[in-house]
Amino acid sequence: GYFEQRVVECLYSSKDLQGIELIDSYVFNQAEYIRFNSTVGKYVGYTEHGVKNAEAWNSDAAFLAQERGELERYCKQHAAIAY
């Protein structure tokens, strides 16, 4: 069979809300093929398929803005729980 997984993580380096990083990873058969990193601000592909997806997703301004907003919407709202 096939294994598809999406992992969204908020990494907190300090109690200061400026030190939060959002990582949104897509994995197929235990190999990560694309990742959004809020520090980089865009998707990065790690396989041929991932690079093609990254190009398409990064060129869609609305889609990219929505992903960037997840840092504010999700990570910062849940920071108190993480601490």
TORKE-955576 format. One line per field, with one value per residue (C-alpha): x, y, z; residue in three letters; chain; residue number from 1. Coordinates in pm, whole numbers. Example, Ala and Ser with C-alpha at 12.3 -4.5 7.8 and 13.67 -1.06 7.14 Angstrom:
east (1230 | 1367);
north (-450 | -106);
up (780 | 714);
type (Ala | Ser);
mol (A | A);
seq (1 | 2);
***
This chain:
east (0 | 82 | 136 | 41 | 89 | 74 | 245 | 194 | 421 | 466 | 819 | 858 | 1213 | 1122 | 824 | 854 | 594 | 856 | 1041 | 766 | 815 | 547 | 648 | 392 | 534 | 390 | 520 | 464 | 590 | 805 | 980 | 910 | 848 | 742 | 755 | 633 | 854 | 727 | 1085 | 1150 | 795 | 735 | 711 | 1029 | 1022 | 1258 | 1161 | 1069 | 699 | 756 | 944 | 657 | 403 | 615 | 634 | 256 | 168 | 419 | 279 | -74 | -65 | -394 | -289 | 51 | -105 | -340 | -47 | 147 | -158 | -155 | 136 | -86 | -410 | -288 | 61 | 36 | -314 | -188 | 142 | 13 | -82 | 264 | 431);
north (0 | 365 | 598 | 968 | 1200 | 1570 | 1701 | 2058 | 2168 | 2487 | 2519 | 2752 | 2866 | 3109 | 3253 | 3555 | 3519 | 3633 | 3303 | 3082 | 2879 | 2693 | 2379 | 2216 | 1892 | 1651 | 1293 | 1007 | 657 | 797 | 1050 | 1419 | 1572 | 1929 | 2163 | 2509 | 2688 | 3019 | 3144 | 3091 | 3209 | 2969 | 2603 | 2409 | 2084 | 1793 | 1558 | 1615 | 1601 | 1829 | 2089 | 2105 | 2143 | 2409 | 2613 | 2595 | 2665 | 2952 | 3118 | 3125 | 3440 | 3364 | 3008 | 3124 | 3405 | 3155 | 2932 | 3230 | 3326 | 2989 | 3109 | 3384 | 3186 | 2857 | 2875 | 3203 | 3120 | 2792 | 2920 | 2934 | 2563 | 2472 | 2654);
up (0 | 1 | 295 | 272 | 568 | 642 | 956 | 1080 | 1364 | 1559 | 1696 | 1993 | 2066 | 2343 | 2526 | 2299 | 2022 | 1770 | 1806 | 1661 | 1344 | 1147 | 955 | 722 | 575 | 318 | 325 | 81 | 170 | 451 | 223 | 271 | -70 | 8 | 308 | 400 | 651 | 789 | 830 | 458 | 374 | 87 | -10 | -88 | -283 | -212 | -495 | -860 | -769 | -469 | -674 | -926 | -646 | -475 | -796 | -842 | -480 | -447 | -760 | -610 | -393 | -213 | -128 | -2 | 205 | 368 | 468 | 605 | 810 | 988 | 1201 | 1344 | 1346 | 1486 | 1637 | 1824 | 1952 | 2100 | 2237 | 2595 | 2578 | 2448 | 2737);
type (Gly | Tyr | Phe | Glu | Gln | Arg | Val | Val | Glu | Cys | Leu | Tyr | Ser | Ser | Lys | Asp | Leu | Gln | Gly | Ile | Glu | Leu | Ile | Asp | Ser | Tyr | Val | Phe | Asn | Gln | Ala | Glu | Tyr | Ile | Arg | Phe | Asn | Ser | Thr | Val | Gly | Lys | Tyr | Val | Gly | Tyr | Thr | Glu | His | Gly | Val | Lys | Asn | Ala | Glu | Ala | Trp | Asn | Ser | Asp | Ala | Ala | Phe | Leu | Ala | Gln | Glu | Arg | Gly | Glu | Leu | Glu | Arg | Tyr | Cys | Lys | Gln | His | Ala | Ala | Ile | Ala | Tyr);
mol (A | A | A | A | A | A | A | A | A | A | A | A | A | A | A | A | A | A | A | A | A | A | A | A | A | A | A | A | A | A | A | A | A | A | A | A | A | A | A | A | A | A | A | A | A | A | A | A | A | A | A | A | A | A | A | A | A | A | A | A | A | A | A | A | A | A | A | A | A | A | A | A | A | A | A | A | A | A | A | A | A | A | A);
seq (1 | 2 | 3 | 4 | 5 | 6 | 7 | 8 | 9 | 10 | 11 | 12 | 13 | 14 | 15 | 16 | 17 | 18 | 19 | 20 | 21 | 22 | 23 | 24 | 25 | 26 | 27 | 28 | 29 | 30 | 31 | 32 | 33 | 34 | 35 | 36 | 37 | 38 | 39 | 40 | 41 | 42 | 43 | 44 | 45 | 46 | 47 | 48 | 49 | 50 | 51 | 52 | 53 | 54 | 55 | 56 | 57 | 58 | 59 | 60 | 61 | 62 | 63 | 64 | 65 | 66 | 67 | 68 | 69 | 70 | 71 | 72 | 73 | 74 | 75 | 76 | 77 | 78 | 79 | 80 | 81 | 82 | 83);
***
